[in-house]
Amino acid sequence: MIRISALALTALALQPVSPAVAKPPSSTAAATSCKQADGHAVISSPTGGQISVRTIGTGQPVLMIPSLGRGVSDFDDLAARLARKGWMIILPDPRGIGDSTGPKPASLFDLAQDVASVIETLCDGPVDVVGHAFGNRVARALATAHPARVRRIALLAGGGEVTPSPEFIAALEGSFAQGIKPDELRLRDLQLAFFAAGNDASIWLTGWHPATARQQMTAAQATKTDTWWSGGTAPLMLVQATEDPIAPAGNAEALRRDVGDRLVLVELSHASHAILPEQPKAVAALLSAYFGGLSDERKLQSLTDQSVRKPSKRDKKHKKSPE
């Protein structure tokens, strides 16, 4: 492991850059080059603390931001798939997970600053960004406040405007209560909130950081949705899981309404809020195509549909619905 200090940055206020003045990176800009840092670096952030980051592969960089209370290792399978296709994957752990540290974030823009510091330190230009679930909010806050750091954004399970029902919110909170709530009850919560019928929720029984999740939820609640919702002026792709109760389809409809043709919308069947462990092949194929320059919705949808894993009869037979 090596330690890299972030370049000197002027501290940004929490108020985001107005979309009226934010300028997206030029589509004709030269390819971004990023340091591999021997695969692992610890980068200081102006907000106080440090961010531990891994890099995998070589090529055009893609940075990934994980879900609520979870580490960036959730992306390991996806990262390996994309690295084999010729991408460089940048994997920063959020503060409070692994070797990443920092004070309690006051807003989503504090967490976005952490990511911006990673990009500025490792890369000489903008990168493509993937935000999963809670990470989709941080990704859009990043593109709003730091437009020069973001080329394109892929939102996996992109909620924020349409509020889930109380039963699903309770299941979400129960899911991340690792070590607090009995696993047999958490398994029901995970199946209800995160996994589609026929998909194995037990693979997410571990990997949760309850204290970090609570801090992230507080930061999200302290940040007005309209300050990050549109993602600045960056091109957006939203992957809408068809069985997702936490980020239901109403969010996709609202985002289309607000950003228009800047949004590419693709439906992902046989998936819920977890997405990554549910449909790894389809997600990898879709991201590779989109970040490779394909923005035609119909072609992306067709590619996704061809790559989706459908639950087998055995999966359905042995999977019990939550009681």
Secondary structure, 3 states (H helix, E strand, C coil): CEEECCCCCCCCCCCCCCCCCCCCCCCCCCCCCECCHHHEEEEECCCCCEEEEEEECCCEEEEEECCCCECHHHHHHHHHHHHHCCEEEEEECCCCCCCCECCCCCCHHHHHHHHHHHHHHHECCCEEEEEECHHHHHHHHHHHHCHHHEEEEEEECCCCCCCCCHHHHHHHHHHCCCCCCCHHHHHHHHHHHCCCCCCCHHHHCCCECHHHHHHHHHHHHCCCHHHCCCCCCCCEEEEEECCCCCCCHHHHHHHHHHHHHHEEEEEECCCCCCCCCCCHHHHHHHHHHHHCCCCCHHHHHHHHHHHCCCCCHHHHHHCCCCC
